[in-house]
Every structure is written in C-alpha cells, then in structure tokens.
Amino acid sequence: MKILIMEWFLAMDSKVDILILTASFGAGHASASLGIKEQIQRIDPSISIEIVDIFQVLFPKLSRAMYKGYNVLVRNNPKLYNYFHYRGNEKPRSNMNKIFSRPILIGLKDYILDINPKLIISTFPIVSQYISDIKDIYDVSIPLITCITDVVNGWEWIAPNCDKYFVATKDVEKEMLKMGIKRERIVVTGIPLRKEFLKSLKSSFNISLPEEHILLMIMGGGMGLIPEDEGFYKWLNSLNKITAIVLTGKNNDLFESISAWNLENIIPLKYTNEVAPLMLQSDLLITKAGGITVFEAIASSLPLIIYKPELGQELENMKFIQEKAIGRIAFNIESLKCIITDFINNQNEIIEYEIRMAKLRYDINMNVLAKESIKLMKNF
C-alpha cells in the first residue's frame, strides 16, 4: 500500500495548502471539487490546491474497475444500489465500520500526514467518514470541510469530526439541525459550480433556430442514461417546433446512431467543454437529477425535465425540483413525450419556470464558500 501511495506523493506539489478529496462515481463530485478550487483561487491565487480521487490513491490498480462496476450497477440494478444507499443514510455510522476500515485508514493517514495540508475538503461521503476517523484515532488536527453535492441530509455525509458543512439549501440546513449538527458548523452555499456557469459565455456552436422553435438540450448520454430509442428521436424531429441538441458524451454508439438517422431537427454532439454556454442558449433541459446538473440549470435559468429518476440521491433532488416548481418529472418515455408536448403548447409556462429559477440563483453563494474555506485554513 505505502509503495503505491508514494507514487502519488511524488505527483503532488511540495506545498499543498488545501487538499480536496473526491471520487469519480459520476461526474458531479469532481465537478464540484473543481468549482471549489476555482473560487478559492479567484480570491487568493497564492493558495495551493490539489484535487485527488481517494480511490485512485487507496486502490490505484482497482479504481478503474470499481468505477466501471458502479456504472453497470446504476444502469442495470438501481434497486440494489438504493438498498445500500438508504442503509447508509438511515442512521449514524457504527463503530464496527471504523474497525473494518482500519487497514484503509492506516494508508490514508500516512498519505495525509506526508502532504500535511492546512485544510481538507471532502466532496464524497466516505471521504468525510475516513478523514473524521483519522482525526479521532490518530489525533490529527487538520480541519475538515464536507461539501454535500446533492440536496440531501442523510447520515452518510455526517462525520463527528467535521468542522464545517457546505449544504445546498436552507431546507437541508434545517434538517441537519434536527440531526444535532450545530448551526455554526453549517453554511448554505448552494452546490459548487465551475466558473463558466457563474458568468455569461458565448458558445462556438452557432445554432440558428427556425422561427418559434424551442431549443431543447438532452444531457446524460455518456452513461447511457437518456433515451436511446430511434422512435423517440424521430417523434421529436416530427414535431417541427423543437430543435434538440443531444450531448452524447463519450457514448460513441449513440452519437453514430443519431447521426445515421439524419434527422433535420436533432443535433448530436460528442463530449464538449461548452455545456455552460449551450445551457444559456437552451429553453429546456432533459437530464438526470444529479445535484450538480440541477444547480447548473438553476444558474442558467434553464427549466428541467427529469427523466427516469431512480437512484436515492436523484429522488431527493427530484423532491427539491418539485417543491420549488423548477421542472417536471418523466418516469417513462410516454410521460416524457406528454411533458414536451405540453411545453410546446404552453410556452409561457417555460418563462414562469425561468423566473422561479432566476430567484433560486441567488442562493448559490460561492463567495461565502471560498471565504469560509480560507478562514478555516488560516486559523489552522
């Protein structure tokens, strides 16, 4: 373990002020980590920050297989995923878990002490648990911030030695207060976003729409979590009132299929770094209910159509979307068609959704997130 971890020591800067530990189960945790780093360094560029995938540190030879297995699980057996998700959320973590994780903690402790950051920020639940255990067992005093990347308040995110929690909404804060977390440890920041979602950008894609066409963005193709049925896209194309951009990510099969169908009003795009400007141009977004994506849409005032929410955190994010009336939920392909048709026939409804989302944008407070992080780091 130590030999493998030493490879990571050599890759790190000699001086690291803030270590952000994350995981690559989906793109959201890493995206939030990058948003945090960008905002802190915008305020103070001299602060050295490293973003590290904890599982690439602990299991460098197994991490890729772990992530592939996760993708297969969420696509093919979301019920099994939810079983473990809800088990971890329903009550505080037991001491037995700490005992079983002791071999992992030893290697991670050596890694942390070698880097010796002034602050650790976690954007993944198990990271918070492990760092909290290390602080307890080995008397490590490095402050820990947990950034919760969904609109949730489950026990899986709660760690006894966490100094601050960054949470998505005031409602999450209220629930955490009920769980016994002290108010001074909770900061409402929204879910962290990358800098491009916080300012207006122009896209290099020049999309000219026919008169009265709605621009529909469909996102989530990289993991195969959006409609792939030819009949759906042919139906969408036949409406003649919508131009659809389909972000297929690294799903080359989907990109090739849509391209081969040669549909006039459907534009497939491979992996792109221009999601933010494309969101600003769009009128509606069909996607999964990931916390990061939901807040990217809020920042863009882009009404949501959530397609087939199944995972536990998606269902919690879905409740938030419904409570704030910023999107609609499609549990199958037929309800998806009905919602799209409804928006076409009631385009004023899109404007109402945009207004509600614009108000929520003020809850995204990246400045306070960065300032709280810097303050805690400097007090160490």
NORNOR-V833560 format. One record per backbone hydrogen bond with DSSP energy under -1.0 kcal/mol. CO is the residue of the C=O (numbers start at 1). NH is the residue of the N-H. If there is no record, write none. Layout:
CO:NH
CO:NH
//
This chain:
1:5
2:6
5:8
5:9
6:10
8:12
17:118
17:119
18:50
19:121
20:52
21:123
22:54
24:26
27:31
28:32
29:33
30:34
31:35
32:36
33:37
34:38
35:39
36:40
37:41
38:42
39:43
40:44
44:47
48:17
48:18
50:20
52:22
53:57
54:58
55:59
59:62
59:63
62:66
63:67
64:68
65:69
66:70
67:71
68:72
69:73
70:74
71:75
72:76
73:77
77:81
78:82
79:83
80:84
81:85
82:86
83:87
84:88
86:90
89:155
95:99
96:100
97:101
99:102
101:105
102:106
103:107
104:108
105:109
106:110
107:111
108:112
109:113
110:114
111:115
112:116
119:19
120:145
121:21
122:147
124:128
125:129
126:130
127:131
128:132
129:133
130:134
131:135
132:136
133:137
134:138
143:120
144:163
144:164
145:122
146:166
150:152
154:157
155:158
159:162
164:146
165:187
166:148
167:189
167:190
169:173
170:174
171:175
172:176
173:177
174:178
175:179
176:181
177:180
182:185
183:186
185:165
187:167
189:365
194:197
195:198
205:207
210:213
214:243
215:283
215:284
216:245
217:286
218:247
220:225
221:224
229:233
230:234
231:235
232:236
233:237
234:238
241:214
243:216
244:267
245:218
246:269
247:221
248:251
249:271
250:252
251:255
252:256
253:257
254:258
255:259
256:260
257:261
263:266
265:244
267:246
269:248
274:278
275:279
276:280
277:281
278:282
284:217
285:305
286:219
287:307
290:294
291:295
292:296
293:297
294:298
295:299
296:300
297:302
298:301
303:285
304:328
305:287
306:330
311:315
312:316
313:317
314:318
315:319
316:320
317:321
318:322
319:323
320:324
321:326
326:304
328:306
330:308
332:336
333:337
334:338
335:339
336:340
337:341
338:342
339:343
340:344
341:345
342:346
346:349
347:351
348:352
349:353
350:354
351:355
352:356
353:357
354:358
355:359
356:360
357:361
359:362
360:363
361:364
365:369
366:370
367:371
368:372
369:373
370:374
371:375
372:376
373:377
374:378
375:379
377:380
//
